[in-house]
Amino acid sequence: MRMPALDGLRGIAVSGVLLFHTGNLPGGFLGVDLFFVLSGFLITGLLLREAETARGISLVSFWGRRLRRLFPALALVLVVVTVTVWALQRVGYPVTDRGMVSTTVADGLWVQLNLVNWHLLAQDASYWDAFGRSRVFEHLWSIAVEEQFYLVWPFVIGAIAWVAARSRQRAGTVDAAALAVAVAVSAVSLVLMVALLDPADPTRVYTGTDTRAFSLLLGAAAATAPVRRAFQHIVWSSRSIAAWAVGILTVGILAFWVLADGTTTPGLFTGGLLAHAISCAILIGLCAAATTAQTQSTAGTPRLPLPVGMLQAAPLTRLGEISYSLYLWHWPVIVLFSAQEHPELPHWLHSAIVIGMSIAFATASRYLVEDPIRFRARWARGRTGLVVFLFASAALLAMWLALPMPAAPPIDTGQL
């Protein structure tokens, strides 16, 4: 069931990231955390429903759906941006140089392998101090974290469902076990974040999969039956309480984005991110419960709480519908249309231009590439789809290996 309020939350999340990367919202990077919690909630909900109805998880079907949803847009961005960077460097475009071409090719390979966050950490690429003015794919660390979650978490749910089926456990056992695992691993993830934190540069704990797992897993916990029933009880018992809770949580989260800073906010990496993720999980759970209650209601049952209805506003849901593509495109646009190279533009105008360009690219990607492949292309399914995916992956690998690298600048040995 489609939930427009969750599309609205996606719209808020991607807006925060856009405003952060254009220098307009210091804590907008926390929009990524909202994305993480949303992903954990939605993916776990799908997996648990499949486990309940089919008594197991079809990993091949799950990964096939994920590939059709995520790979086309990502492959398009990788090809277009890489070729653009290389071509612009060849013609002497100011913001490109040999270093940008090299990092684009090197990072692109690791993006394709869904390991770019670990690649960047191995290269000591600081998220906060050196956030990639020469790295057009550095923002894709978060996509890598989500992809790694998509690989591991279905195995966990599938194993729980298999054990429950073999032991003939009562209905609800899978959800209860998934909740316990999600909470336990979230606690371990927080402990790792605190233990591995370097206050001078928290990049390791901010972009590492192990230290960020709690955001995804708290979303997963909110999707389990016991927690969903609690949210539904709140919504059905008191519309006013649900409305106040959604409103307060939304305002509180946005206020935190305005006040937070990545390196100086006290307690951000020793519990602040966890509290933020819990707030996002509760907000998502209440919005989902309110939407479900309204769908299942009869005449005279309370309507959606007003704050939930506001999250369904058209501008937010439209942004939410293209949020994945918009996230993919926005950072390369910001890097290649650098504010430093256009000092004649006021800051607000530069921000408006790059955001507008990003939305245009994302919209074209969504409606010309992603939706046709995801919903209408029969060749994208089954064995044919697998062959196409393998061919496209091989073509990307060939591009990283074959793309001509610019020559190194000559060295004047007479000055040695």
Buried (B, 14 or more C-beta within 10 A) or exposed (E): EEBBBBBBBBBBBBBBBBBBBBEBBBBBBBBBBBBBBBBBBBBBBBBBEBBBEEEBBEEEEBEBBBBBEBBBBBBBBBBBBBEBBBEBBEEEBEBBBBEBBEBBBBBBBBBBBBBBBBBBBEEEBBBBEBBBEBBBBBBBBBBBBBBBBBEEBBEBBBEBBBEBBEEEBEEBBBBBBBBEBBBEBBEBBBEBBEEBBEEEBBBBBBBBBBBBBBBBBBBBBBBBBEBBEBBBEBBBEBBEEBBEBBBEBBEBBBEBBEEBEBBEBEEBBBEBBBEBBBBBBBBBBBBBBBBBBBEEEEEEEBEBBEBBBBBBEEEBBBBBBBBBBBBBBBBBBBBBBBBEEBEEBEEEEBBEBBBEBBBEBBBBBBEEBBBEBBEEBEEBBEEEBBEBBEEBBEEBEEBBEEBEEBEEEEEEEEEE
